[in-house]
Amino acid sequence: MQPNPANTFLQEADDLLAEIEAAALLMVGAQAGDELINQIFRAFHTIKGSGAMFGFEHVAGFTHHVESLLDQVREGVVPVSEELSNTILAAADQIKILLQAAQGGNPPDPAAHAALVERVRQLSANTAESASGSPEPVTRGPVTSGTGSESDGNADKIWHILFRPEPSLLARAANPVLLFRDLRKLGECVIEGHSDSIPTLAEMQLDVCYLWWTIRLTTSATLSDIRDVFLFVEDGSELIIEPVADPVLPANPPAASPTPVSPTTVSATPEPANSGPAASPHLPASTAKESTVRVPSGKLDRLVNLVGELVMNRSRLASAVSRYHAPELVAPVEEIERLVAELRDDVLQIRMMPIGSIFGRFRRLVHDLSVQLGKEIELVTDGEETELDKSILDQLGEPLVHLLRNSMDHGIETVADRLAKGKPRRGTVRLTASHRGSDVVVTIEDDGKGLDRDAIRSKAVAKQIISPDANLSDKDIFNLILLPGFSTAQTITSVSGRGVGMDVVKRQIDALRGSLVLSSEAGKGTCISLTLPLTLAIIDGLLVEAGESQFIIPMAVVTENVELSRSERARNNGRNVIAVRGELIPYIDLRESFQMDGAAPLISKIVLVRHEDQRIGVVVDRVMGTHQTVIQALGKFFRNINVVSGSTVMGDGRVALILDVAGVVRLAQRQCQQSVSHISSPRAAA
């Protein structure tokens, strides 16, 4: 099935609008240079041309007003200002509305649309509909010649156009006839086809364009209007557009007289093979720059699933070869393992995207929210090149929005309060990402007032979450804000205060097999660290056994293994702690937590893992070794089991559950609390 060209435009428009927003926000701090203005102009120009080509006439019409304004900015007629930046941002928002309306969404507000158009016109000093100056002729490709001026829109002018398309024009589903049809709409058009580059029949390829054209166009249209016709075919092509004074076609006219071309036919006149500019159209398309292909994420997900099946069957094959002692198969199986490992790494790399792809959208959020809250806030980002699996990035945007909004609303003070405390008037929110082993750590840090320990504790006591005499550490108190419905805000605003947000963030991070750590210092700010796995598809795990069951512990959280004897269990008076190089580390016995039958071995193993900012031991019977794990969902029937995050099929066909360390810790804490409650109850005492 051929992709819908309109969908391609919509995807491109999303990228261009994000680029426009990022560039427009840089203008606020007087950082705008010529290249930044040109970047914004090119993005709007592409949206305008693409929109007209694919039938989004309202988008093209509106964008024309903005393009005219930006043209005056480039010429120095309109100065760069904060008002210009805000107008560009508003124009980008309006284009989004127009695109959504064209796809069946709500229609734009006519009054708001007209007001924005008038705002653009007034900013461009009431000259948005006229152009002036003496631009050079547009040239794309190796040939550069000619001079001229743009039409004033009233008198007809004769233009000479040379168009030698890239050989792969037809393979990219572009049709020169449609280009000529658009040219004829601009005025009287005489088109000359040249066939000197056509090879012999044996060398000819059906999807290669061998023709090139010279065109005489008489029109009152501007140079920009003519250029828009070739917007999507000029890359890699040779294109010259120049005004001419006399009506004679220059540039190698053919022996035959010019033949007018109808909207559906192109005239090609044979010429000697060496009479025109040389070309090599039967060679492959230029590879000077790396080409990219847009692939729906669903296809990538399917590919990852297939690679996962391949990895599991590779393990089963290796297990069978070992079991049946077939030495002649050892070498081929090892080669298959190597190839599957390379394929796995390459496929997973395809899904990796820089986290900067979502960082960019937050600049607009901070800009708009700063105005809404009446605060001066700057967003500083670092580590945009850090890569994460796309499936994680898609689910990370919403939690980061919640955290940024909370930092700006609850954390950063007003300008007056900051100045009174001796702080800079402009608050700072830092959004950073970095690799830590096989994980990615994303931090949101502000230089605001920090978390109010006493206010959080008082609120928790009032809600009967904790008792008034509870002895809690700062970390425990700060973690109370992660509970559902918990908020210390005195007033409810459109930004926050309803107690919805932090618990949602915690659930979403847990669902991504990540962790969240809060730290804060009164008067200096708050830092929230999110630790996330690189991918959710395939992980390296530690295979362990407890009873008759096998489990996988993600290697990303494993630090080391130590032994635990029965005598060491009894030595600590029933407390589940073990001393490792002088440090007392609590441990969880899987047999006890999962209520397994049978006696534990004389010597068990403790797998030490990282959980948030501490180390915890997980007691198992045996450690079998490392295992590359393809994560399989458990299905809806097991959706309420919170101690495992998935399963995998072993080489012998058995199913091993993948432990969710955070879930196991929560289960152990609940069991401990229930045990204490049972012991302290009056009935238990009796």
N, C-alpha and C positions, 0 to 999 in steps of 0.2 A: 504494500500500500504506500502510495506516494504521500509525503508529509504535506499538510496544508500550508501553503505559503503565508497565509494570514497569521497562523500560529507562530511561524518563524518571526514575523514582524513583531508580534506581541511580546515574544521572549526578548527580542533585541530592544524593544522599546523599554521594557523593565530595566534592562542593564543600562541603557542610556539615561533614563530618568534618575537612577541611582548615582550615575556619574555626574549628572547635572547638580543634584542636591549636594554631593560632596564638594564639588568645585564652588558652588554658590556660597556654601558656609565658610569657605576659606577667604572669601571676599570681605567678610565682616571685619576681620582683623587687619585690614589694609594690606593683605598679602597678595592681592590680585596683580598679576603681571600680564603681559600680552599673551603669553602661552595659555594662561588660565582662561582668559576671555575667549581666545580662539577655540579652546577645548569645549567650552559651553556652546559657542556658536556652531561648531561642527556637529555636536550632539543634537541640537534643535534642528539643524539643517537636515540631518539624516532622518529624524522623525518626520519632518515635513515631507521630504521626498518619498520616503517609504509609505507614509500614510496615504499620500495621493495615489501611489502605485497600487496599493492593496484595497482601495475603496474607502479609506477612513478620511473622507473629505472634510469633516468637521475638525478633525485633529489637524490636518494640513492647513486649513484656513486659519485656525486660531494660532498655530505655531508660526505662521507667516508674520503676524504682528510682532511676536517676540523676536523673531529673526531680524526684522527691520530695526528694532530697538538695539539689538546687540551689534548690528552692523554700524550703527551710529556710535556705539561705545568703542568699537574697534577704530573708528575714524577720529575719536577724541571729541566728538560733538557732545556726547552724554558722559558725564564723569562717573567713575566707580563710586558707589556709596552704599550705605546700609539699606537704603530704600530700594536701590537696584537689586541687591541681594534678596531682599524679602519679596520683591516682585517676581524674580526668577523662581524662587521657591513656590510662590503661589501659582505661577504658570505651570510648573511641573505637577502640582497637585491637580490643577484643572485638566491637564492632559490625561492624568490617571482617571479622572471622573469621566472624561469623554470616551476613553478606551473601554471602561467598564460599561458605560451606556451602550456602546456599539456591540457589546457581547451579551446584551440582554439585561443589564443592570438598571438601576434607577437613572432616569434622565437628568441631565444637569439643570440647575436652577437658571432659567433664562436671565433673570435680573442680575444674579451674581456673575454670570458669564459676561454680560454686557458691561458690568461695572469693572471687571478685571481688564477687559479689552480697552476701556476708556482710561483706566489707570496706566496701562502700557503706553497708550497714545500720548497721554499728558507727560509721562516721564521722558518720552522721546521728543519733547518740545514740539508736539503737533506736526511732526514730519515723518510719521511712521509709514505713510503710504507712498513716499517718494524716495528716490535714490539719486545720489550724485557722486561725482568723482570721476576719475579716469583709470579704471582698473586695467591691468595687463590682460591679454588674452589667456584663457584657461588652457593649460597644456598638461596632459597626463601621458607619460611614456617618455621615450628617449628623445623625441623631437621637440624643439622649442623654437618658435619663430613668431614674428608678427607683433603689431601693436594695435591698440584700438581703444575705444571708449564705450561705455555701456549706454544703451538707448535710454532716452528720457521718457519712454512710454507713450509718446505722441506720434512721432514720425517713424515710418518703416525704415529698416536698415537691412543691408545685405550682409550675411554671415557666411564664411567659408568654414566647413567642418570636415576634418579628416578623422575617420574612425576605423582603426584596425583592431578588432577585438582579440582578446586572449583566446588561444586555440580551444580551450575547454569551455567556451561560452555555451555551446549547445549541450554539453554534458551536465552543465549546471542548470538546465531547464530554462535558460534565457532565450528569448526569441527576438532577433533583430527586427522582424516585421513590426512587432509591437512598439519598438522604439521609434521606427519611422512613422508609424501611425500617430504617435504622440507629437512628433515634430510637425506633421502636417496640420495638427490642431493649432500650432503657433503661427502659421502663415503659409505662404506659397513655398513649396519645397521641391527641389529637383535633386534626385538621388542617383548616383552613379555607382554601379557595382564593378569591382575589379577582380578578375579571376586568375591573375598571374601566378598566384601561390598554390593553385590546385595541382596536386601531384598526379602521377599516373594512377590508373584504376587499381593496379595491384597494391599500391602503397596507400590508397585512400582509406580513411577510417570514418565510419558513419557518424560518430559523435564529435568530430573535430570540425571547427569552422575554418574554412580556407579563404573565404571572401573578405575583402575590405572595401570601404566605401568612402567616396568624397561627396559632399552634400552642399548645395547652395540653398540657403534659407533666407527668405525675405519676410521680415516680421517686425512688429513693434515691441515684441517681448524683450525682456532684459537678459543680460548675460546669465544671471542667476537662474532664470526660468529655463534657458536652454541647457544649462549645466545639470539641472534637476532631472532631465530626461535620461541622462547617462549615469545617474547616481549609483546604480547597482551593478554597472558593468565596467566602470572605468578602472577599477583595480586590476593591474596586470595588462591593461589594454593601452594602445596608443591612441590618444585623443587630443586633437587640436581644434580649438574654437577661436576664430579671429574675424574681425570685421574687415570687409573689403570695400574699396571705393568704386571699382568698375565691375560690371556684371559678368566678366569672363571668369570661368572657373580655373584657378591655377592648380598647381601640384599634379603634374603628370596626367593631363586629360587623355582619355582613350581615343583610338582612331575613329570610332563611331561617334555620332552626335549624341548628346545627352538624351536620355530617355526618362520621362517622368514615371515615377513609381506609384502604383495604386496602393491603397491601404493593405492589400493582401498579397502583392507580388513584388519581387525584387528583380531588376534587370541586371544581368551579368554579361559583360562584353569581353570575349577572349582577347588577350594581349600576349605579346612575346614574354617568355618566362623571365627575362631579365630586364623588363621595361619599368617595373615598379620597385618600390622599396623591398629589400630582401627580407625574408622571414623563414622560419622553420616550423610551420604549423604542425607537421607530422611528428614532431618530438613531443614528449610528455609535457604537461603543464609545468610552469615554473615552480621550482621548489625553493626559491630564495627565502621564503618565510614559511614557518611550520603551519600547516593547516590544522584546523580543529573541527570536530564534529559534535553536534549536540545530540545526546542520547537520552531518551526518557529514563528517569530513575527506576521505573519498573523493570526495564530490561536489565539494568545493572543488578537489581535485586535478584532477578532470575538467574543471572550469570553467577552471582555469589552463591546462591543456593546449589547450583550445579557443581561448582567447585567444592562446596562443602560435602556433597554426596561423594565426590571423587576422593576427597581426603579420607572420609570414613571407610570407603571401600579399599583404599590403599592400605589402611591399617589392618583391615581384615585379611587382605592378601598377604601382607608381611607376617601376620600371625599364623596363617595357614602354612606358609613356606617353612616357618620355624617349627611348627607342630609336626609336619610330615617329613622333616629332614630331607629337603630336596635341594642339595647344594648347587645343582645346575641352574636353579631359579634365583639364587641369591643375587647375582650380579644384575640380571634384568630388573628384579624388584627394587634394588637399590637405585638403579637409573630412573625407574618410575617414580620413586620417592623424591629424587632430586628434581625431576621435571614438574611433578605436582607441587612441590614446595615453591618453585619459581613461578608457576602459574598462579598459585594462591597469592604470593606476594604482589605480582603484577596486577591481578584483579582487584585486590584490596587497595593498591595504590591508585587505581583509576577512581575509586570512590572517595579518595582523600581530597579535601578542599581546604584552602587556607581559611583560618578563622576570621581573617580580615574581611571576608565576604559578608559577614553579619555585623562586624564592628562598624562598618561604614554607615549602616542605617541608623545607628544610635546617635550620630552627630546631630541629625535633624531632631531626634527626640529631645536631646539635651537643649538644643537651641530653642525649640518651641516651649518646652516646659519651664525654662529659665524665665521667659517672658511671662508665662502664665503665673508663676510663683512670685514674680517681682524680685528675683535673685540674679546675681551675676555668677555663672558657673561655666567652667571650662572642662571639656572632656579631653583627657590625654590617653592615648592608646599606645600599646607596645606589644610586639610579638605577633603582628598581624599575619606573618608568614607561617606561623605554627599551624600544622595541618591536623584535621580531624575527619573521621568518617562522615560523609554527607548525612547519613541517617541520624547521627548525633547532632550535627549542626542544625538540622531541620527542627529538632526538638529543644534546642538550647536557646533559641531566640526569645521565647516567651519568658522563661525564668530570668534571663538577663534584663529584660524590660522591667520586670517587677523589682529587681534589685536596684537598678539605676533610679527608678522612680522613688523608691524608698530612701535612697541615699540623698537625693535632691530635696525631697520633701521633709524628711525627719532629720537627716544628718547635717546638710549645709545650712548655715545660719543666714539670716538676712544681712544685707550690706551694713546696716547700722550696728547689728550685734557683733559682726566680725570686726568692724573698726573699733568698737568699744573694748574688745578683747585683745586688740593689738595684732589682729590677723590681717592678711591682705583682703581687700574688698572683694576680690574675685575668688570664689571657692573652686576647688579642683576635685574632680572625680577621675580616678585612674582605672582604666580597664586594660589588663595585661593578660597575656597567655604565654606559657612556656612548657617545654617538655620536662618531665621528671620520670626518668626510667621509661616504662612503657605506658605512662599516663600523661595526660595534659592537665595542667593546673591553670585555671582561669580565676583571676582575683579582681574584685571590685572594691576599691579603697577610696575613701573620702577624707578630707581634712576638716570635717565638721565638728560638732559638739560631742560626738560619741554616744554610746548607749547609756541611758540613765538607769543605773543598777537599782537604786531605791524605788524608782517609779515602776520598774518591771516587777520587782518583788511585791510591792504593795498591790499592784493589779492582780498578780497571781494569788495573793492571799484573799483579796476581795472576791475573786472568782472561785475560791476554795480549791484551787489547783494544788497549793502547798499549804502546810500548816504554818501559823505565825512563828513557831519556834524551830522551823526546819533549818538545818545547817547546810547551806548550799554554797558551792564555790562560784566564782564569777562565771566560769564556763557554763555551769548548770543553769544559772540565772539567765544568762544570755540566750541559752537554748530554749527558754520558755517562749520566746517570740516565734518559734517555729511551730507552736501548737495551733490547731485550728481555732479561728475566731479571736485570737489574742492580739490586742492592739493597745498601745498606751496613748494614742492620739486623743487630744481633748475635743477636737472637732472633726466632723466628717467632711471631707472635701472631695472634689472630682478626681483627685490624685490618689488619696489613700485615707485610711482611718477606719475602714470597715472590718479590719481583721482578716481580710482575704488577700492572700498573696504569698506570705512567707511559708505557710504550710503547703501551699500549692508548689512552690519552688522546691521544698524539701522532697515532696512526693515525686516530682518530675526528675530530680537528680537521682533519687533512689532507683527510679525505674530505668535510668540509664546506667545502673550499676556504678554510680559515682558516690561521692561523699561531700558534705558541706561542713565547713568549720568557720565559726564566728569568733572574732577577737575585736576588742574595743578598748580605748583608753579615754577616759573622761576629758573633754576639752580638746582632744587631739584628733579624734576620728575613729572610724570603724573599718575593718577589713573583713571581707567574706571571701573565702577560698573554696573553689569548686574543683574537686579532683575527678577527672573523667577518663574512661578507657579510650584508647585510640580507635577501637572498632567494636561493634557489637556482634560481628559475624563469626569470627574465628579467633580463639584465644589459646595461649599456652597455659596449661594447667598442671597441677600436681595431683597425681592419682593416689588416693588413699583408700583404706578399707576400715570399716567399723562394723563388727559383727559379720553378717553375710552380705553386706551392702558395700558398693563402691561409690565414692564421691570424687568430684573434681574441685580443687581449691584454686582459683585464679592465681597464676604465678605473680601477677602484678602486685599482690598484697602480701606474698610470702617473703619472710626475711631469713628464716633458718629453721632447722629441725633439732630438737633435743630429745633425750630419752627420759622416761618417767617410770620409775619402779614402784612396786607396791609399798615398799618401805618409805619412799619419799612422799607418797600420798598420806601415810599415817603420821609422818613427822610434823606436819603443819596443823595438827589438831582439827582435821576435817576442813580446813580452809583450802579452797582451790587456788593456791598460789605456788609458784616455783621460783627459786632463786637462780637467775642466769647472770653470771659474772657480776654478782653483787646487787642486781636489780630484781625486785620482787614483781613478778608478772602474773596476773590472774589468768586462769585458764578455764575453758568450757569443755566438759566431757561429752562428746557426741553420743556415747552410749546412754548416759543419763538423760540428756536433753531429748533424745529421740526415743527414749524408753525401749531400748533393745534388750532382748533376752540373752542369757548366757553370761559367763564370767569373762572379765577382761584378761588379757594375757599378763604374764608376770612382768614383762617390760613393755610398756606402751610408748607411743611416739607423740610428742607435742609439736605441732606445726605452729610456729610463731608468725602472726600476721599483723599488719598495720590496720588499725581501725580508727579513722579520724586522726587524732594526734597522739595516740597511745598504741602500745603493743599488747596483744592478747594471744593466749595460746589456745589451740584447738586440739584436744586429745583424741587420737585415733589408734586403732590396733596396729596398723602397718602403713608404711609409706612405700608405694609401688614404683614411683619414679615420675618423671615428667611425661606429659601427654599433650599433643596438639589436639585441641578440642573444637569441634564444630557445634555451635550452639543450636539446639532444636527447641522450639517452644513446647511447653507442656500441654497446651490446649486449655479450653475454657473450663473443663472439669476441675482442673487444678489451679485455677486463677487465684484462689484464696490462700494458697500455700506460699508463705512469705520467706521461708528459709532457703529456698532454692530459686535460681534465676533461669533455669533451663535444664536440658539434659543432653546427653550425647550417647552415641552407640559405639561400644568398644569393638575391638577386632574380633572377639569371640562371640559377638552378637548380644552381649549383656548391655543393659542400660545403666549408665552412671549419671547421678544427679549432680548438677553444678551448684555448689553452695554459694548462697548470698551471705557473705560474712556479716554484713550489717543486720540482716534478718536473723541470723543465728544469735548474734549478741542481744538483740531485742527479745528474742524468745527466752534466753537465759536470764535476762533481767526480770522478765515477767514471772518466770518460775521461782526466782529468788524472792521476789516480793510476795508471791502467794505463800511461799514456805514460811517467811517471817510472819505474815498475817495469821497463818494457821497456828503457829507456835504461840503468838501473843494473844490469841483470842481467849475469852473466858472459858469456853467449852474445852479448848485444848488444854488450858491450865488445870481444869478439873480432872 
